């Protein structure tokens, strides 16, 4: 066994371990009834994403060729072969963001409700900036783990690409029941398919933009029955969507 093979295998195992650990985090937080669990989840997600990304890069780097031979140039990490270098890449990223933002609106409408923007509550600019940073970092971290490092590493270890993507999609869906309940699983599955399609067409950047836009709408809006739109009374019952504070 060469040093390169040993290093690559260790990196692959580290990346898979980071993804598996992330899958367990929400369940452990629920089991331990951790205070401020969402913040802990966000931070764990960002840390594990950095570990998985570093390991995936190390594990999939091309081996050095013989002296005098050019080293092969790897593909762009996170950009699928069909999307790498195509001129419509930015358009895919924009379309992914718009579709991610539209998904909660469409789901609310299908349930006989509409989304209404929250009235800005009390809070300092610093708190709002921290919340936005956590939302963005968690969304990007989940995409790095479940749409980039996970499938990439499983494929490198010999799993068929379709199986690798399916396993990661399933694992992503199972992150959410501890916080938002099993009844949210169909909605989460639709969102996961959307993010996976964005990653397949535009790479992890497109998937991250879709995820950030989706979560921003969930945080900023509340779903209310249509008959109460425009009324000054109660905002009504929140529908069966993942809560704004759900692990998305």
C-alpha positions as CSV (number, residue, x, y, z in Angstrom):
1,X,0.0,0.0,0.0
2,X,1.5,3.3,-1.0
3,X,1.5,6.5,1.1
4,X,-0.9,8.2,-1.4
5,X,-3.4,5.4,-1.0
6,X,-3.1,5.5,2.8
7,X,-3.6,9.2,2.9
8,X,-6.5,9.1,0.5
9,X,-8.3,6.3,2.4
10,X,-7.8,8.1,5.7
11,X,-9.2,11.3,4.2
12,X,-12.3,9.5,2.8
13,X,-13.0,7.9,6.2
14,X,-12.7,11.3,7.9
15,X,-15.1,12.8,5.4
16,X,-17.6,10.0,5.8
17,X,-17.2,10.2,9.6
18,X,-18.0,14.0,9.6
19,X,-21.1,13.4,7.6
20,X,-22.2,10.5,9.8
21,X,-21.5,12.6,12.9
22,X,-23.6,15.4,11.5
23,X,-26.5,13.0,11.0
24,X,-26.4,12.1,14.7
25,X,-26.2,15.7,16.0
26,X,-29.9,16.7,16.0
27,X,-30.9,13.4,17.6
28,X,-28.2,13.7,20.3
29,X,-29.3,17.3,21.0
30,X,-32.9,16.1,21.4
31,X,-31.9,13.2,23.6
32,X,-29.9,15.4,25.8
33,X,-32.5,18.2,25.8
34,X,-29.7,20.6,25.1
35,X,-30.4,24.3,25.9
36,X,-30.0,26.6,22.9
37,X,-29.9,23.5,20.7
38,X,-30.4,25.3,17.4
39,X,-27.3,27.4,18.0
40,X,-25.3,24.3,18.9
41,X,-26.6,22.6,15.8
42,X,-25.6,25.5,13.6
43,X,-22.1,25.6,15.0
44,X,-21.6,21.8,14.8
45,X,-22.8,21.9,11.2
46,X,-20.3,24.6,10.2
47,X,-17.4,22.8,12.0
48,X,-18.2,19.4,10.5
49,X,-18.6,20.9,7.1
50,X,-15.1,22.4,7.2
51,X,-13.7,19.0,8.3
52,X,-15.6,17.1,5.6
53,X,-14.6,19.6,2.9
54,X,-10.9,19.5,3.8
55,X,-11.0,15.7,3.9
56,X,-12.8,15.4,0.6
57,X,-10.3,17.7,-1.1
58,X,-7.4,15.7,0.3
59,X,-9.0,12.4,-0.5
60,X,-9.9,13.2,-4.1
61,X,-6.8,15.2,-5.1
62,X,-5.1,13.7,-8.2
63,X,-1.9,11.7,-7.6
64,X,1.3,13.1,-8.8
65,X,2.5,11.7,-12.1
66,X,6.0,10.6,-13.0
67,X,8.8,13.2,-13.1
68,X,8.4,15.4,-16.2
69,X,4.8,14.5,-16.7
70,X,2.1,17.1,-16.1
71,X,-0.2,16.5,-13.2
72,X,-3.8,16.1,-14.3
73,X,-6.0,19.0,-13.4
74,X,-9.0,18.0,-11.2
75,X,-12.5,19.2,-12.0
76,X,-14.0,22.0,-10.1
77,X,-15.0,20.7,-6.7
78,X,-18.7,21.0,-6.4
79,X,-19.4,21.5,-10.1
80,X,-20.8,18.5,-11.9
81,X,-19.3,17.6,-15.2
82,X,-22.3,18.7,-17.2
83,X,-22.3,22.1,-15.5
84,X,-18.6,22.9,-15.2
85,X,-17.7,25.8,-17.4
86,X,-21.0,26.2,-19.2
87,X,-22.1,29.8,-19.8
88,X,-25.5,29.4,-18.1
89,X,-24.0,28.5,-14.8
90,X,-24.9,31.8,-13.2
91,X,-28.5,31.5,-14.6
92,X,-28.8,28.1,-12.9
93,X,-27.7,29.6,-9.5
94,X,-30.2,32.4,-9.8
95,X,-33.0,30.0,-10.8
96,X,-32.1,27.8,-7.9
97,X,-32.4,30.7,-5.4
98,X,-35.7,31.8,-6.8
99,X,-37.1,28.3,-6.7
100,X,-35.9,27.8,-3.1
101,X,-37.6,31.0,-2.1
102,X,-40.8,30.0,-3.9
103,X,-41.1,26.6,-2.3
104,X,-42.5,27.7,1.0
105,X,-45.0,29.9,-0.8
106,X,-46.2,27.1,-3.0
107,X,-46.4,24.7,0.0
108,X,-48.5,27.2,1.9
109,X,-50.8,27.8,-1.0
110,X,-51.3,24.1,-1.5
111,X,-52.4,23.9,2.1
112,X,-54.9,26.7,1.7
113,X,-52.8,29.3,3.3
114,X,-50.6,32.2,2.3
115,X,-47.3,33.6,3.8
116,X,-47.3,36.9,5.6
117,X,-44.1,38.7,6.5
118,X,-43.3,39.0,10.2
119,X,-43.3,42.4,11.8
120,X,-39.8,43.1,12.8
121,X,-39.4,42.3,16.5
122,X,-37.1,43.8,19.0
123,X,-33.4,43.1,18.6
124,X,-30.1,44.9,17.9
125,X,-28.5,45.1,14.6
126,X,-25.7,42.8,16.0
127,X,-28.2,40.1,16.9
128,X,-29.8,40.2,13.5
129,X,-26.4,40.0,11.9
130,X,-25.5,37.0,14.1
131,X,-28.8,35.3,13.2
132,X,-28.2,35.9,9.5
133,X,-24.6,34.5,9.8
134,X,-25.9,31.4,11.5
135,X,-28.6,30.9,8.9
136,X,-26.2,31.3,6.0
137,X,-23.4,29.2,7.6
138,X,-25.7,26.4,8.5
139,X,-27.3,26.2,5.0
140,X,-23.9,26.2,3.3
141,X,-22.6,23.7,5.8
142,X,-25.4,21.3,5.2
143,X,-24.9,21.6,1.4
144,X,-21.2,21.0,1.7
145,X,-21.9,17.9,3.9
146,X,-24.8,16.3,2.1
147,X,-24.5,17.5,-1.5
148,X,-20.7,17.7,-1.9
149,X,-18.5,15.8,0.6
150,X,-20.9,12.9,1.2
151,X,-21.7,11.9,-2.4
152,X,-18.1,12.7,-3.5
153,X,-16.5,10.6,-0.8
154,X,-18.9,7.7,-1.1
155,X,-18.4,7.6,-4.9
156,X,-14.6,7.7,-4.3
157,X,-15.0,4.7,-2.0
158,X,-16.7,2.7,-4.7
159,X,-20.4,3.4,-4.2
160,X,-22.4,3.9,-7.5
161,X,-23.0,7.7,-7.8
162,X,-26.8,7.3,-7.8
163,X,-26.7,5.3,-4.6
164,X,-24.3,7.8,-3.0
165,X,-26.7,10.7,-3.8
166,X,-29.7,8.7,-2.6
167,X,-28.0,7.8,0.7
168,X,-27.1,11.4,1.3
169,X,-30.6,12.7,0.4
170,X,-32.1,10.2,2.9
171,X,-29.7,11.2,5.6
172,X,-30.4,14.9,5.0
173,X,-34.2,14.3,5.4
174,X,-33.6,12.4,8.7
175,X,-32.0,15.5,10.2
176,X,-35.3,17.2,10.6
177,X,-37.8,15.0,12.6
178,X,-36.1,15.7,15.9
179,X,-37.0,19.4,15.6
180,X,-39.9,19.7,13.2
181,X,-41.6,16.3,13.6
182,X,-42.2,13.4,11.3
183,X,-45.2,15.1,9.7
184,X,-42.8,17.6,8.1
185,X,-40.9,14.8,6.3
186,X,-42.8,15.0,2.9
187,X,-42.0,18.8,2.7
188,X,-38.4,18.3,3.7
189,X,-38.1,15.5,1.1
190,X,-39.3,17.9,-1.6
191,X,-36.9,20.6,-0.5
192,X,-34.0,18.0,-0.4
193,X,-34.8,16.9,-4.0
194,X,-34.8,20.6,-5.0
195,X,-31.4,21.2,-3.4
196,X,-30.0,18.0,-5.0
197,X,-31.2,19.0,-8.4
198,X,-29.6,22.5,-7.9
199,X,-26.4,20.8,-7.0
200,X,-26.5,18.5,-10.0
201,X,-27.1,21.4,-12.4
202,X,-25.1,24.2,-10.8
203,X,-22.8,22.7,-8.2
204,X,-22.8,23.4,-4.4
205,X,-23.0,27.1,-5.0
206,X,-26.4,26.9,-6.6
207,X,-27.6,24.4,-4.0
208,X,-26.4,26.8,-1.2
209,X,-28.2,29.8,-2.7
210,X,-31.5,27.8,-3.0
211,X,-31.1,26.6,0.6
212,X,-30.3,30.1,2.0
213,X,-33.3,31.7,0.1
214,X,-35.6,28.9,1.3
215,X,-34.6,29.3,5.0
216,X,-34.8,33.1,4.8
217,X,-38.4,32.9,3.7
218,X,-39.2,30.5,6.5
219,X,-37.6,32.8,9.1
220,X,-39.2,36.0,7.8
221,X,-42.7,34.8,7.1
222,X,-45.6,33.1,8.8
223,X,-48.3,31.1,7.1
224,X,-51.9,32.1,7.8
225,X,-55.3,31.0,6.4
226,X,-56.3,32.8,3.3
227,X,-59.5,34.2,4.9
228,X,-57.4,36.1,7.4
229,X,-55.3,37.9,4.9
230,X,-55.8,41.6,5.3
231,X,-57.6,41.2,8.7
232,X,-56.2,42.9,11.8
233,X,-56.9,40.0,14.1
234,X,-55.0,37.0,14.9
235,X,-52.5,35.7,12.4
236,X,-54.0,32.3,12.7
237,X,-52.5,28.8,12.9
238,X,-49.1,28.1,11.5
239,X,-49.4,25.3,8.8
240,X,-47.7,22.0,8.7
241,X,-44.4,23.4,7.3
242,X,-41.1,23.0,9.2
243,X,-40.9,25.7,11.8
244,X,-38.7,28.7,11.0
245,X,-36.3,27.4,13.6
246,X,-36.2,23.9,12.1
247,X,-32.9,22.4,11.1
248,X,-33.0,23.2,7.4
